[in-house]
Amino acid sequence: MSTEKLLKKCRLEFNEYFKSLTIDSPDNQHKLEEIKAHSIRVADNSLLLANVVLQTEEEKGIATINALFHDIGKASMVSKNLEALVIQRDHATVSSKIIQQMEFYQELTADIQVIVLKAVESHNKLKLPKLDNEQQTMFAQLLRDADKLDIYDSAYRFFKEKYGIQPVITIDLNKNSEVSEKIIKSIMAGKVASVEDMKSMNDYKLLLLSMAFDLNFKYTFRIMSEKQHIQKIYETLPKRDQIIDVYRNIKLFVENKFVS
C-alpha cells in the first residue's frame, strides 16, 4: 500500500474512532474535541519537523501516524470518566493497545509496527527510555518534540486567553503564587522538572519551561525561538528573582541550541 493510501486509511480510522465514542456530558465532549484537535495539530507539527529531519515519504508517513494516534487512549479514557491523573499516567499504554486493534496497523511491516508502538508508548515519559535502535529513537524524539510544541501553544492560550481546557495534570494544583524549590533546583541544574514536585499552577508553568531541556532537534529550537514559547509562558509568571533566573537560564539554553 502506498504512503498516500495508508495515510488516507489512517485518517478515516482516526475520525471513525472518535465518532464511535459515547460521551455523557458537554464537559467530556469538549475534552474529546480538544484531544482530537491537539492530535491533528501534533500531526502538523510532526510533518513540519519531518520535512527537515527525515528523508522519505514513507518516513514522513510514519511520523504522521505516530502523531495522529498518540493520544487516542486519552480519548477512550475520557469517554469512560476515568480520573484525570489516571488518564495522564496511563493513556500512552492505552493508545498502544487501541492502535494494535486498528485495520491500518495490520498493513504495516513488523519493523514499522514496533516503531509506532515504541514512539506512542514513550511520548509522555519524563525521559525517553533507551530503545532498541536509532530509528526507533528518532521517531520517538520527533513525536515528543511535535507534542511539546503544541503543549506550549495550548498552555499559553489557556493561561492568557482562557481558551481551551485546563491541562489534566493541573486539576488538583492550588492557585497561590508559591513555587517549588525542587522544581527551581531541577531547572537550574538543566533538568526537566518532575510532575510529582508540582504544588501550584506556577509550578506547572515552570515545568513547561523546563521541557525545553528535553527537546531533540535544532529545527524544534528554531520554531521555539520564532514563536517565543519560553517568553510567552514566562510572561504569565510572577517576576521574582528565582523565576527571573530560571527564565534567563532556559532562554540562554534555547538560544545556544538554535544557533549552534
C-alpha positions as CSV (number, residue, x, y, z in Angstrom):
1,M,0.0,0.0,0.0
2,S,1.3,3.5,-0.9
3,T,2.0,6.0,1.8
4,E,-0.8,8.2,0.5
5,K,-3.3,5.4,0.6
6,L,-2.1,4.4,4.1
7,L,-2.5,7.9,5.5
8,K,-5.9,8.2,4.0
9,K,-6.9,4.9,5.7
10,C,-5.4,6.2,9.0
11,R,-7.3,9.5,8.9
12,L,-10.5,7.6,8.2
13,E,-10.0,5.3,11.1
14,F,-9.0,8.2,13.3
15,N,-12.2,10.0,12.6
16,E,-14.3,6.9,12.9
17,Y,-12.9,6.1,16.3
18,F,-13.8,9.5,17.7
19,K,-17.3,9.2,16.3
20,S,-17.7,5.8,18.0
21,L,-17.1,7.1,21.5
22,T,-20.1,7.6,23.7
23,I,-19.9,10.8,25.7
24,D,-22.3,11.5,28.7
25,S,-21.6,15.2,29.3
26,P,-20.8,18.5,27.5
27,D,-17.6,18.8,29.5
28,N,-16.3,15.4,28.3
29,Q,-17.4,16.3,24.8
30,H,-15.3,19.4,24.9
31,K,-12.4,17.4,26.2
32,L,-12.8,14.9,23.4
33,E,-12.8,17.6,20.8
34,E,-9.7,19.2,22.3
35,I,-7.9,15.8,22.2
36,K,-8.8,15.3,18.6
37,A,-7.7,18.9,17.7
38,H,-4.5,18.5,19.6
39,S,-3.7,15.2,17.8
40,I,-4.2,16.9,14.4
41,R,-2.0,19.9,15.4
42,V,0.7,17.5,16.6
43,A,0.5,15.7,13.2
44,D,1.0,19.1,11.5
45,N,4.0,19.8,13.8
46,S,5.4,16.4,13.2
47,L,5.3,16.8,9.4
48,L,6.9,20.3,9.8
49,L,9.8,18.6,11.6
50,A,9.8,15.5,9.4
51,N,10.3,17.6,6.3
52,V,13.6,18.8,7.8
53,V,14.7,15.7,9.7
54,L,13.5,12.8,7.6
55,Q,14.3,11.8,4.0
56,T,11.5,9.7,2.5
57,E,7.7,10.0,2.2
58,E,7.4,6.7,4.0
59,E,9.3,8.0,7.0
60,K,7.2,11.2,7.0
61,G,4.1,9.0,6.9
62,I,5.2,7.0,9.9
63,A,5.8,10.3,11.8
64,T,2.2,11.4,10.9
65,I,0.7,8.1,12.1
66,N,2.5,8.4,15.4
67,A,1.2,11.9,16.0
68,L,-2.4,11.2,15.0
69,F,-2.8,8.3,17.3
70,H,-0.5,9.1,20.2
71,D,-3.4,10.3,22.4
72,I,-6.2,8.0,21.2
73,G,-6.1,6.3,24.5
74,K,-6.7,9.6,26.3
75,A,-9.9,9.9,24.3
76,S,-11.0,6.4,25.2
77,M,-10.3,7.0,28.9
78,V,-12.2,10.4,29.0
79,S,-15.2,8.6,27.5
80,K,-15.1,6.2,30.4
81,N,-15.0,9.0,33.0
82,L,-11.7,7.9,34.5
83,E,-9.8,10.1,36.9
84,A,-7.7,12.9,35.3
85,L,-4.4,11.7,36.9
86,V,-5.0,8.1,35.8
87,I,-5.6,9.3,32.3
88,Q,-2.4,11.3,32.3
89,R,-0.4,8.4,33.7
90,D,-1.8,5.5,31.6
91,H,-3.1,7.0,28.3
92,A,0.1,6.2,26.2
93,T,-0.2,2.5,27.1
94,V,-3.9,2.5,26.3
95,S,-3.2,4.3,23.0
96,S,-0.8,1.5,22.1
97,K,-3.4,-1.2,22.8
98,I,-6.0,0.6,20.7
99,I,-3.6,1.1,17.8
100,Q,-2.9,-2.7,17.7
101,Q,-6.6,-3.3,17.1
102,M,-6.9,-1.0,14.1
103,E,-7.0,-2.1,10.5
104,F,-4.3,0.2,9.3
105,Y,-1.9,-1.3,11.8
106,Q,-2.2,-4.7,10.2
107,E,-1.0,-3.1,6.9
108,L,2.4,-2.1,8.5
109,T,5.5,-4.2,8.3
110,A,6.7,-5.7,11.6
111,D,9.5,-3.2,11.9
112,I,7.2,-0.2,11.4
113,Q,4.7,-1.6,13.9
114,V,7.4,-1.6,16.6
115,I,8.4,2.0,15.7
116,V,4.8,3.2,16.0
117,L,4.2,1.4,19.3
118,K,7.6,2.5,20.9
119,A,7.0,6.1,19.9
120,V,3.5,6.2,21.2
121,E,4.2,4.3,24.4
122,S,7.1,6.6,25.3
123,H,5.7,10.0,24.3
124,N,4.7,11.1,27.8
125,K,7.6,9.7,29.8
126,L,9.6,12.2,31.8
127,K,12.7,10.9,30.0
128,L,12.8,8.9,26.8
129,P,13.8,5.3,27.7
130,K,16.6,3.5,25.8
131,L,15.0,2.0,22.7
132,D,16.2,-0.9,20.5
133,N,17.8,1.2,17.7
134,E,18.5,4.7,16.3
135,Q,15.5,4.6,14.1
136,Q,13.0,3.9,16.9
137,T,14.7,6.6,19.0
138,M,14.5,9.2,16.2
139,F,10.8,8.7,15.6
140,A,10.1,8.8,19.4
141,Q,12.1,12.0,19.7
142,L,10.2,13.6,16.8
143,L,6.9,12.8,18.3
144,R,8.0,14.2,21.7
145,D,9.1,17.4,20.1
146,A,6.0,17.8,18.0
147,D,3.8,17.1,21.0
148,K,5.7,19.7,23.2
149,L,5.3,22.4,20.5
150,D,1.6,22.1,20.7
151,I,1.6,21.8,24.5
152,Y,3.3,25.2,24.6
153,D,0.8,26.8,22.3
154,S,-2.2,25.2,24.1
155,A,-1.0,26.1,27.5
156,Y,-0.4,29.8,26.6
157,R,-3.8,30.1,25.0
158,F,-5.3,28.7,28.3
159,F,-3.3,30.9,30.6
160,K,-3.5,34.1,28.6
161,E,-6.8,33.8,26.7
162,K,-8.7,31.3,28.8
163,Y,-9.2,29.3,25.6
164,G,-9.4,25.5,25.6
165,I,-9.5,23.1,28.5
166,Q,-7.4,23.1,31.7
167,P,-4.4,20.7,31.4
168,V,-5.2,17.4,33.1
169,I,-2.2,17.4,35.4
170,T,-3.1,20.8,36.8
171,I,-6.6,19.9,38.1
172,D,-5.5,19.4,41.7
173,L,-2.9,22.3,41.9
174,N,-3.6,25.3,44.1
175,K,-3.8,28.8,42.6
176,N,-1.5,30.6,45.0
177,S,1.8,32.2,43.9
178,E,4.1,29.6,45.5
179,V,6.9,27.9,43.6
180,S,8.5,24.6,44.5
181,E,12.2,24.7,45.5
182,K,12.6,21.3,44.0
183,I,11.4,22.5,40.6
184,I,13.6,25.5,40.7
185,K,16.7,23.4,41.6
186,S,15.9,20.9,38.8
187,I,15.7,23.7,36.2
188,M,18.9,25.5,37.4
189,A,20.6,22.1,37.1
190,G,19.4,21.8,33.5
191,K,16.9,19.1,34.1
192,V,13.2,18.6,33.3
193,A,11.1,19.3,36.4
194,S,9.1,16.4,37.8
195,V,5.3,16.3,37.9
196,E,5.4,14.9,41.4
197,D,7.1,18.1,42.6
198,M,4.3,20.4,41.4
199,K,2.0,22.0,44.0
200,S,0.8,25.2,42.4
201,M,-0.1,26.4,38.9
202,N,3.1,28.4,38.8
203,D,5.0,25.1,39.3
204,Y,3.2,23.8,36.2
205,K,4.3,26.8,34.2
206,L,7.9,26.3,35.3
207,L,7.6,22.6,34.3
208,L,6.6,23.8,30.9
209,L,9.7,26.0,30.6
210,S,11.8,23.1,31.7
211,M,10.5,20.9,28.9
212,A,12.9,22.8,26.7
213,F,15.7,20.6,28.2
214,D,14.1,17.5,26.6
215,L,13.8,18.8,23.0
216,N,15.9,17.0,20.4
217,F,16.2,18.7,17.1
218,K,17.7,22.0,16.1
219,Y,14.7,22.9,14.0
220,T,12.5,22.4,17.1
221,F,14.5,25.0,18.9
222,R,14.2,27.3,15.9
223,I,10.4,27.1,16.0
224,M,10.5,27.6,19.8
225,S,12.6,30.8,19.3
226,E,10.4,32.1,16.4
227,K,7.2,31.5,18.3
228,Q,8.7,32.9,21.5
229,H,7.2,30.0,23.5
230,I,9.5,30.5,26.5
231,Q,8.9,34.2,26.7
232,K,5.2,33.8,26.4
233,I,5.0,31.3,29.3
234,Y,7.3,33.5,31.4
235,E,5.0,36.5,30.9
236,T,2.3,34.6,32.8
237,L,4.6,34.1,35.9
238,P,5.3,36.4,38.8
239,K,8.6,38.3,38.4
240,R,10.7,37.1,41.3
241,D,14.4,36.7,41.4
242,Q,14.2,32.9,41.3
243,I,11.8,32.9,38.4
244,I,13.8,35.5,36.5
245,D,17.0,33.4,37.0
246,V,15.1,30.3,35.7
247,Y,13.9,32.2,32.6
248,R,17.3,33.5,31.8
249,N,18.8,30.0,32.2
250,I,16.3,28.4,29.8
251,K,16.3,31.2,27.3
252,L,20.1,31.0,27.0
253,F,19.9,27.3,26.6
254,V,17.3,27.5,23.8
255,E,19.3,30.3,22.0
256,N,22.5,28.3,22.2
257,K,20.8,25.2,20.7
258,F,19.3,27.3,18.0
259,V,22.5,29.0,16.8
260,S,24.9,26.1,17.4
